[in-house]
Amino acid sequence: MSLLEHIAPVLLTFQEAPNIERTLHSLRWATDVVVVDSESTDGTAELARQFDNVRVFVRPFDNHRAQWTFGLCETKITVPFVLALDADMSVSDSLRREFADLPDEVGFNGAMVPFDYKIWGESLGTTLLGPQLRLLRRSALRVEQLGHTQRFDADGPIVDLSAPLIHDDRKPLEDFVRSQSRYANIEWGRLRELNGELRLSERVRRDAGLFGTVAICGYTALRIGWSKPGRRRYWLERAMFELMLAYRREQENLKDS
């Protein structure tokens, strides 16, 4: 028996009608899929309920840690492993096969999974998003709040997988701008409170002013390239977030001056 039969995918959703069906189609192999919806008004929950292997829970959003803890630990999942997914992340055929090839008695408590970042189905071939811990043993997992998002952790051995999750967010621009503005506000609050040793990117975002914003946007352009429409859009998305973060920072500086 393979590990595939012992994995329950868990998704958090909010206004994910453009993405949710594509993601759930990639999870047809799973016996139990849990969707925790944050009171969407665009039909996300109704679309999810059309899949016979999906259980939908509607829970008001308070923060990512609490929402993920509910989904991963409080929805009566009975299998030992969970696969934590955003609604714009699909399981590739190669990743499903890699799950199937893992024996269920294998001695690990989590797996790092790489990403194939796509823009409307076009693979960028590169991304700033590195592998993440997304496959977790329920008995060993931990969820931490990290700025505007979360970080998963697990006690015990962690393995690296080679096949990717597909990240392809197709929500309209207006939804993207609203979410990025909210994330920038939360992220600036986190950066402002940080003490001790900071990563270089955190130091640049917090302390280097507008020069730091320009430097990060320039680095992003060099890192991902500029040759394809999808790469240019990805850069614009990253630059938009950095500009919103800079706006929050300068707004606070004005208040303090």
C-alpha positions as CSV (number, residue, x, y, z in Angstrom):
1,M,0.0,0.0,0.0
2,S,1.4,3.4,-0.9
3,L,1.3,6.7,1.0
4,L,-1.2,8.1,-1.5
5,E,-4.0,6.4,0.3
6,H,-3.0,8.0,3.6
7,I,-3.0,11.7,2.6
8,A,-5.8,14.2,3.1
9,P,-5.4,17.5,1.2
10,V,-6.6,20.5,3.1
11,L,-7.3,23.9,1.4
12,L,-8.1,27.3,2.7
13,T,-10.3,29.4,0.4
14,F,-11.7,32.9,0.1
15,Q,-13.2,34.2,-3.2
16,E,-11.4,31.4,-5.1
17,A,-14.1,30.6,-7.8
18,P,-11.5,31.2,-10.6
19,N,-9.1,28.6,-9.1
20,I,-11.0,26.0,-6.9
21,E,-12.3,23.7,-9.6
22,R,-8.9,23.3,-11.3
23,T,-7.3,22.5,-7.9
24,L,-10.0,20.0,-6.8
25,H,-9.8,18.2,-10.2
26,S,-6.1,17.6,-9.4
27,L,-7.2,15.9,-6.1
28,R,-9.6,13.3,-7.5
29,W,-7.2,10.7,-6.2
30,A,-7.8,11.6,-2.6
31,T,-10.5,9.9,-0.6
32,D,-10.9,12.9,1.8
33,V,-10.4,16.6,0.8
34,V,-11.1,19.3,3.4
35,V,-11.9,22.8,2.3
36,V,-12.1,25.6,4.9
37,D,-13.8,28.6,3.4
38,S,-13.6,32.0,5.0
39,E,-17.2,33.0,4.1
40,S,-16.7,33.6,0.3
41,T,-19.5,35.3,-1.6
42,D,-18.4,34.2,-5.1
43,G,-19.7,30.6,-5.0
44,T,-16.4,29.0,-3.9
45,A,-18.0,26.8,-1.3
46,E,-20.8,25.8,-3.7
47,L,-18.3,24.8,-6.4
48,A,-16.3,22.8,-3.9
49,R,-19.4,20.9,-2.7
50,Q,-19.8,19.5,-6.3
51,F,-16.9,17.2,-5.7
52,D,-17.9,14.0,-3.9
53,N,-14.6,13.6,-2.1
54,V,-14.7,17.1,-0.6
55,R,-15.9,18.2,2.8
56,V,-16.5,21.9,3.2
57,F,-16.3,23.9,6.4
58,V,-17.2,27.6,6.6
59,R,-15.3,29.4,9.3
60,P,-14.9,33.2,9.7
61,F,-11.3,34.2,9.1
62,D,-9.3,35.5,12.1
63,N,-5.7,34.6,11.2
64,H,-3.8,32.1,9.1
65,R,-2.5,30.1,12.0
66,A,-6.0,29.6,13.6
67,Q,-7.6,28.8,10.2
68,W,-4.9,26.3,9.3
69,T,-5.0,24.7,12.8
70,F,-8.7,24.3,12.4
71,G,-8.4,22.7,9.0
72,L,-5.5,20.4,9.8
73,C,-6.4,19.3,13.3
74,E,-10.1,19.9,14.0
75,T,-12.0,18.5,11.0
76,K,-11.9,14.8,11.9
77,I,-9.3,13.7,9.4
78,T,-8.5,10.1,10.0
79,V,-5.5,9.5,7.8
80,P,-2.0,10.1,9.2
81,F,-0.8,12.7,6.6
82,V,-2.2,16.1,5.4
83,L,-1.3,18.0,2.3
84,A,-1.6,21.8,3.0
85,L,-2.6,23.7,-0.1
86,D,-3.6,27.1,-1.1
87,A,-6.6,27.2,-3.5
88,D,-4.3,28.1,-6.4
89,M,-2.0,25.1,-5.9
90,S,-2.6,21.9,-7.9
91,V,-1.0,18.6,-7.6
92,S,0.9,17.7,-10.8
93,D,0.7,14.2,-12.2
94,S,4.4,13.7,-11.4
95,L,3.9,14.7,-7.8
96,R,0.9,12.3,-7.5
97,R,3.1,9.5,-8.8
98,E,5.8,10.4,-6.4
99,F,3.3,10.2,-3.5
100,A,2.2,6.8,-4.8
101,D,5.8,5.5,-4.9
102,L,6.4,6.4,-1.2
103,P,5.7,3.4,1.1
104,D,3.3,4.2,3.9
105,E,5.7,2.9,6.5
106,V,8.4,5.3,5.5
107,G,9.9,7.1,8.5
108,F,9.4,10.8,7.9
109,N,7.1,13.4,9.4
110,G,7.1,16.0,6.6
111,A,8.2,16.6,3.0
112,M,9.5,19.7,1.2
113,V,7.8,20.2,-2.1
114,P,9.0,22.5,-5.0
115,F,6.8,24.7,-7.1
116,D,6.2,25.1,-10.8
117,Y,5.0,28.7,-10.9
118,K,2.6,29.4,-13.8
119,I,0.7,32.5,-15.1
120,W,-2.5,31.4,-16.8
121,G,-1.0,28.0,-17.6
122,E,2.3,29.3,-18.8
123,S,5.2,27.9,-16.8
124,L,7.8,30.6,-15.8
125,G,10.6,28.1,-15.5
126,T,11.8,30.0,-12.5
127,T,10.3,31.6,-9.4
128,L,11.3,33.3,-6.2
129,L,9.2,30.8,-4.3
130,G,11.4,28.0,-3.0
131,P,10.4,24.5,-1.8
132,Q,8.0,24.5,1.1
133,L,7.0,22.0,3.8
134,R,3.5,21.1,2.6
135,L,3.2,17.3,3.3
136,L,2.9,16.8,7.1
137,R,2.2,14.0,9.5
138,R,-0.7,15.2,11.6
139,S,0.8,13.9,14.9
140,A,4.0,16.0,14.4
141,L,2.9,19.2,12.7
142,R,3.0,22.8,13.9
143,V,1.6,26.0,12.4
144,E,3.2,29.4,13.1
145,Q,1.9,32.8,12.1
146,L,4.5,34.5,9.9
147,G,3.5,38.1,8.9
148,H,0.7,37.9,6.4
149,T,1.0,34.1,6.0
150,Q,1.9,31.0,7.9
151,R,4.8,28.6,8.3
152,F,4.4,24.8,8.6
153,D,6.8,22.8,10.7
154,A,7.1,19.2,11.8
155,D,9.0,17.4,14.5
156,G,11.2,14.7,13.2
157,P,12.7,13.7,9.8
158,I,11.9,15.8,6.7
159,V,12.5,14.6,3.2
160,D,12.8,16.4,-0.1
161,L,10.5,15.6,-3.0
162,S,11.4,16.4,-6.7
163,A,8.0,16.7,-8.4
164,P,6.3,20.0,-8.1
165,L,3.0,21.6,-6.9
166,I,1.6,23.8,-9.6
167,H,1.0,27.4,-8.5
168,D,-1.3,29.2,-10.9
169,D,-3.5,32.1,-9.5
170,R,-6.1,33.2,-11.9
171,K,-8.1,35.6,-9.8
172,P,-8.9,39.0,-11.4
173,L,-6.6,42.0,-10.9
174,E,-9.0,43.8,-8.5
175,D,-9.0,40.8,-6.1
176,F,-5.2,40.6,-6.3
177,V,-4.8,44.3,-5.5
178,R,-7.1,44.0,-2.5
179,S,-5.3,41.0,-1.1
180,Q,-1.8,42.4,-1.6
181,S,-2.8,45.6,0.1
182,R,-4.0,43.7,3.1
183,Y,-0.9,41.5,3.1
184,A,1.4,44.5,2.9
185,N,-0.2,46.0,5.9
186,I,0.2,42.8,7.9
187,E,3.8,42.3,6.7
188,W,4.9,45.9,7.6
189,G,3.5,45.3,11.1
190,R,5.6,42.2,11.4
191,L,8.8,43.9,10.1
192,R,8.3,46.8,12.4
193,E,8.2,44.5,15.4
194,L,11.2,42.4,14.5
195,N,14.2,42.4,16.8
196,G,17.5,40.5,16.8
197,E,18.9,38.9,13.6
198,L,17.1,39.8,10.4
199,R,17.4,38.2,7.0
200,L,18.8,40.5,4.4
201,S,15.5,40.9,2.6
202,E,13.8,41.9,5.9
203,R,16.6,44.4,6.7
204,V,16.3,46.0,3.2
205,R,12.5,46.2,3.3
206,R,12.5,47.7,6.8
207,D,15.5,50.0,6.9
208,A,16.7,50.9,3.3
209,G,13.8,53.1,2.4
210,L,12.8,53.7,-1.2
211,F,16.3,52.7,-2.3
212,G,15.6,49.2,-0.8
213,T,12.3,49.0,-2.7
214,V,14.0,49.8,-6.0
215,A,16.8,47.3,-5.2
216,I,14.3,44.5,-4.5
217,C,12.3,45.2,-7.6
218,G,15.5,45.2,-9.7
219,Y,16.8,42.0,-8.2
220,T,13.4,40.3,-8.9
221,A,13.6,41.4,-12.6
222,L,17.1,40.0,-12.9
223,R,16.3,36.8,-11.1
224,I,13.2,35.8,-13.1
225,G,14.0,37.5,-16.5
226,W,11.9,39.6,-18.8
227,S,11.6,37.5,-22.0
228,K,8.0,36.2,-21.6
229,P,4.7,37.8,-20.9
230,G,4.2,35.6,-17.9
231,R,7.5,36.6,-16.4
232,R,6.7,40.3,-16.9
233,R,3.4,39.8,-15.2
234,Y,5.0,38.0,-12.3
235,W,7.5,40.8,-11.9
236,L,4.6,43.4,-11.9
237,E,2.8,41.4,-9.2
238,R,6.0,41.3,-7.0
239,A,6.7,45.0,-7.7
240,M,3.1,45.9,-6.8
241,F,3.5,44.2,-3.4
242,E,6.9,45.9,-2.7
243,L,5.4,49.3,-3.6
244,M,2.4,48.7,-1.3
245,L,4.8,47.7,1.5
246,A,6.9,50.9,0.9
247,Y,3.7,53.0,1.0
248,R,2.8,51.5,4.4
249,R,6.4,52.3,5.6
250,E,6.4,55.8,4.4
251,Q,2.9,56.5,5.7
252,E,4.1,55.5,9.1
253,N,7.2,57.6,8.8
254,L,5.0,60.6,8.0
255,K,2.9,60.0,11.1
256,D,6.1,59.7,13.3
257,S,7.7,62.9,11.9
